[in-house]
Amino acid sequence: MGEQVKTLRGMTWNHDRGLKPMLATAAWFEQQNPGVRISWEARSLQEFADFPVDELAKRYDLIVLDHPHMGTAARDGCLVPLNKHIHPSTRAALQQESVGKSYQSYLFDNELWALPIDAAAQVAAYRSDLLERLQYPVPRTWDDVVALARVRPGTVCVPLMPTDALMAFFTLCANSGEEPFSASPRIVVTNKTGLAALKMLRQLASYSIPESLSWNPVQMWEWMASTDITAYCPLGFGYSSYARSGYRPNILTFTNIPAGHDGLPSGSILGGTGLGISSMSQQIDLAIEYAVWVSQAACQSTIYFSGGGQPANRVAWTSDFVNGESNEFFRGTIRTLDHAYLRPNWTGFIDFQNAAFGCMKLFLSNQADSDATLSALNHLAANYRSSFLENQGDIVQQA
């Protein structure tokens, strides 16, 4: 009888950047470990954002997910607290090599619930050939963005489906100097900051092509890479795929978002993904071994990137090879990542986001004005945060 094959099932998200690197790393890991088989499946971007992690954990050993799910995952006990299984020196190295707050984003209640494998934030992108044709430099400030947008409709465009509109709103608030939920945990932002951000958001929408109100970043990058209408996008989650030669008809150049109140490309919403392990897995040790390897510099800067991935490890982000193959995507945007805004991950934050998407849809379809929209967002924040505090039995200290 031969040695029994150990199998791992993984679930990621359905884009070349999400699935292909996991297939590449699985193939290499299997070669090094002949008695192991790793299969990967993918779910849509919408399911990636919405599907309950505890349900995925019943069916998969390995789960690629984003950090706002950490509070809920911790509450449900569906993921393995990795800090109890990974050597402190290994964790320290991963944290030190993390781009921005990627590592920190997977901490909740002093436990580490996933390892960062993919780092992203809202960044800017442009077509250098189109800007040269227009004789405009790459915008560095929001005034520059508006000046370029006035050249003709569609020159500047932003993906503003409700999910991304909310993220853009968060970014604009943080970029102006007030990070969401920093003034009080029970409101999103104060009136002055929130109304100014909504005004800019509506202005950007007015210059964008109408279709972009239903677009996510992938659709925006596809549009920019395959047509000659939009020259610049100031806010969209970066996808290094579109900076690689031969991926689409035209190469996009990604750069930092416009400077904020501090003169830095600060406040961009941190995205990206982490690799979590189901607490119901029958192969926890093997799954952790694979996850640690995938998140380390040696894999991230070679197999993971070459397989189509967008690493989370700083060694990869500063690599000459990686940047040479991606039109300097990583070095061109790393300041934005390092100054990015980390959303809360308290239990229920995902439910708040899902409800807030509806507010943004009403706002951008002109069914609600700025005051009503900000009031609705702050009301939702108060409700969901209060519910969380009550459920947790937290003691709220009075000032």
Order of alpha helices (4+ residues) and beta strands (2+ residues): beta-alpha-beta-alpha-alpha-beta-alpha-alpha-beta-beta-beta-beta-alpha-alpha-alpha-alpha-alpha-beta-beta-beta-alpha-alpha-alpha-alpha-alpha-alpha
